[in-house]
Amino acid sequence: MLLKAASVLKTFKSFVYKQNDFGVESMKQLNNFFSRKLPHQLIELKLVNCRINILVMQELVKLVKDRSQIQSLALVRQNLGKQGFNDLCHLV
């Protein structure tokens, strides 16, 4: 719900999400942020201790890798899984 409300803001550049659920619907909303043209794209994303499915995390890393111009990504206490970790290594 928070991401959906923030998606209408054109100058929204940074998003920090702490101790919440992050699921498929959240991914859809992030996709909207990443599909914006520069300079209106999200440049910072920080997920801190969120409840997130390993498949959603892998999809998030893939989305960041393929579609974003993100400058700062923080995944604090998140379970990436082996494939998500490999994708993140390729991103860096």
C-alpha positions as a Markdown table, in Angstrom:
| # | Residue | x | y | z |
|---|---|---|---|---|
| 1 | Met | 0.0 | 0.0 | 0.0 |
| 2 | Leu | 2.8 | 2.4 | 0.8 |
| 3 | Leu | 4.6 | 1.7 | -2.4 |
| 4 | Lys | 1.4 | 2.2 | -4.3 |
| 5 | Ala | 0.8 | 5.6 | -2.7 |
| 6 | Ala | 4.4 | 6.6 | -3.3 |
| 7 | Ser | 4.2 | 5.7 | -7.0 |
| 8 | Val | 2.2 | 8.8 | -7.8 |
| 9 | Leu | 5.0 | 11.0 | -6.6 |
| 10 | Lys | 7.2 | 11.9 | -9.5 |
| 11 | Thr | 10.2 | 13.1 | -7.5 |
| 12 | Phe | 10.3 | 10.0 | -5.2 |
| 13 | Lys | 14.0 | 9.0 | -5.3 |
| 14 | Ser | 14.7 | 7.0 | -2.1 |
| 15 | Phe | 12.7 | 4.2 | -0.4 |
| 16 | Val | 13.6 | 2.6 | 2.9 |
| 17 | Tyr | 11.3 | -0.3 | 4.0 |
| 18 | Lys | 11.8 | -1.8 | 7.5 |
| 19 | Gln | 10.3 | -4.8 | 9.2 |
| 20 | Asn | 7.3 | -5.3 | 6.9 |
| 21 | Asp | 6.1 | -7.8 | 4.4 |
| 22 | Phe | 7.5 | -7.5 | 0.9 |
| 23 | Gly | 5.7 | -9.7 | -1.6 |
| 24 | Val | 4.6 | -10.0 | -5.2 |
| 25 | Glu | 2.5 | -6.9 | -5.0 |
| 26 | Ser | 5.4 | -4.9 | -3.7 |
| 27 | Met | 7.5 | -6.2 | -6.7 |
| 28 | Lys | 4.8 | -4.9 | -9.1 |
| 29 | Gln | 4.9 | -1.5 | -7.5 |
| 30 | Leu | 8.7 | -1.4 | -7.6 |
| 31 | Asn | 8.6 | -2.3 | -11.3 |
| 32 | Asn | 6.6 | 0.9 | -11.8 |
| 33 | Phe | 9.4 | 2.9 | -10.2 |
| 34 | Phe | 12.0 | 1.3 | -12.3 |
| 35 | Ser | 10.1 | 1.8 | -15.6 |
| 36 | Arg | 10.3 | 5.6 | -15.2 |
| 37 | Lys | 12.6 | 7.5 | -17.4 |
| 38 | Leu | 15.6 | 9.3 | -15.9 |
| 39 | Pro | 15.7 | 11.5 | -13.9 |
| 40 | His | 12.5 | 10.2 | -12.3 |
| 41 | Gln | 13.8 | 6.7 | -11.5 |
| 42 | Leu | 14.3 | 5.4 | -7.9 |
| 43 | Ile | 18.0 | 5.8 | -7.0 |
| 44 | Glu | 18.0 | 4.3 | -3.5 |
| 45 | Leu | 16.3 | 1.1 | -2.2 |
| 46 | Lys | 16.9 | -0.2 | 1.3 |
| 47 | Leu | 15.1 | -3.3 | 2.7 |
| 48 | Val | 15.8 | -3.9 | 6.4 |
| 49 | Asn | 14.7 | -7.1 | 8.1 |
| 50 | Cys | 11.6 | -7.6 | 5.9 |
| 51 | Arg | 9.6 | -10.7 | 5.6 |
| 52 | Ile | 10.3 | -11.7 | 2.0 |
| 53 | Asn | 10.0 | -15.0 | 0.1 |
| 54 | Ile | 13.2 | -16.3 | -1.4 |
| 55 | Leu | 11.7 | -16.3 | -4.9 |
| 56 | Val | 10.5 | -12.7 | -4.5 |
| 57 | Met | 14.0 | -11.8 | -3.4 |
| 58 | Gln | 15.5 | -13.4 | -6.4 |
| 59 | Glu | 13.0 | -11.7 | -8.6 |
| 60 | Leu | 13.9 | -8.3 | -7.0 |
| 61 | Val | 17.6 | -8.8 | -7.6 |
| 62 | Lys | 16.8 | -9.7 | -11.3 |
| 63 | Leu | 14.6 | -6.6 | -11.6 |
| 64 | Val | 17.2 | -4.3 | -10.2 |
| 65 | Lys | 19.8 | -5.9 | -12.5 |
| 66 | Asp | 17.7 | -5.7 | -15.7 |
| 67 | Arg | 15.6 | -2.6 | -15.4 |
| 68 | Ser | 16.9 | 0.0 | -12.9 |
| 69 | Gln | 19.5 | 2.8 | -12.7 |
| 70 | Ile | 19.6 | 2.4 | -9.0 |
| 71 | Gln | 22.7 | 3.8 | -7.3 |
| 72 | Ser | 22.3 | 2.5 | -3.8 |
| 73 | Leu | 20.9 | -0.9 | -2.8 |
| 74 | Ala | 20.9 | -2.2 | 0.7 |
| 75 | Leu | 19.5 | -5.6 | 1.6 |
| 76 | Val | 19.9 | -5.8 | 5.4 |
| 77 | Arg | 19.2 | -9.2 | 7.0 |
| 78 | Gln | 17.6 | -10.6 | 3.9 |
| 79 | Asn | 17.6 | -14.2 | 2.8 |
| 80 | Leu | 18.9 | -14.1 | -0.8 |
| 81 | Gly | 19.3 | -17.8 | -1.4 |
| 82 | Lys | 22.1 | -19.1 | -3.7 |
| 83 | Gln | 20.7 | -17.9 | -7.0 |
| 84 | Gly | 19.8 | -14.5 | -5.6 |
| 85 | Phe | 23.3 | -14.2 | -4.2 |
| 86 | Asn | 24.9 | -15.1 | -7.6 |
| 87 | Asp | 22.6 | -12.6 | -9.4 |
| 88 | Leu | 23.6 | -9.9 | -6.9 |
| 89 | Cys | 27.3 | -10.7 | -7.4 |
| 90 | His | 26.8 | -10.2 | -11.2 |
| 91 | Leu | 25.1 | -6.9 | -10.5 |
| 92 | Val | 28.0 | -5.6 | -8.5 |
